[in-house]
Amino acid sequence: MILGILRGAGFGDEDAVRIYHAFIDQSLAFSILDAATLALPPAAREADEEVWRDTYARLPATTHPPTSPPPHPCWWPA
């Protein structure tokens, strides 16, 4: 299905496959990060999420515009 969408968007076979692989690799990487976070003890998970919130809250909106809604609850303002 994804390859069909990419081809329909005008990508040739080789580019469509390359983009598909990049998409799958990125999806797997995010899944691994989520699983690693969920495996942390609750106190460590809360501390990790606080660091993410604090770090991303300080990024300038000119280079990192906010999304609506934020992509993950740990990014929501406290």
Secondary structure, 3 states (H helix, E strand, C coil): CHHHHHHHCCCCHHHHHHHHHHHHHHHHHHHHHHHHHHHCCHHHHHHHHHHHHHHHHCCCCCCCCCCCCCCCHHHCCC
